[in-house]
Amino acid sequence: SGYEYEDGLDYYQSVKDAGYLFFVDKIPSGIHSISYETVISASGNFTNGPATLQCMYQPSINAYSNMSYIIVNP
């Protein structure tokens, strides 16, 4: 966990057992991406759910991401 800076975006990343939480104070206009490393310890097919972003004080401002598919061979 801690503060990160990527692609002109400052955010706080909180690592939990069930996933990651990201907190942003200000999102500048434009397209931004947040990336992170993860460890897969077993072979198989994995997906991550789509991420959602919503403004706390103006819920009509929101964004969504795509799902990713990862195939790990033994």
Residue pairs with C-beta under 8 A, 6 or more apart in sequence:
1 12
1 13
1 14
1 15
2 12
2 13
3 10
3 11
3 12
3 13
4 10
4 11
4 12
4 13
4 34
5 11
6 33
6 34
6 35
7 32
7 33
7 34
8 28
8 30
8 32
9 24
9 27
9 28
9 32
9 34
10 24
10 25
10 26
11 22
11 23
11 24
11 34
12 22
12 23
12 24
13 20
13 21
13 22
13 34
13 36
14 20
14 21
14 22
14 23
20 36
22 34
24 53
27 53
40 46
40 70
40 72
42 72
43 72
43 73
43 74
44 71
44 72
45 69
45 70
45 71
45 72
46 69
46 70
46 71
46 72
47 67
47 68
47 69
47 70
48 67
48 68
48 70
49 67
50 64
50 65
50 66
50 67
51 64
51 65
52 62
52 63
52 64
52 65
53 62
53 63
53 64
54 61
54 62
55 61
55 62
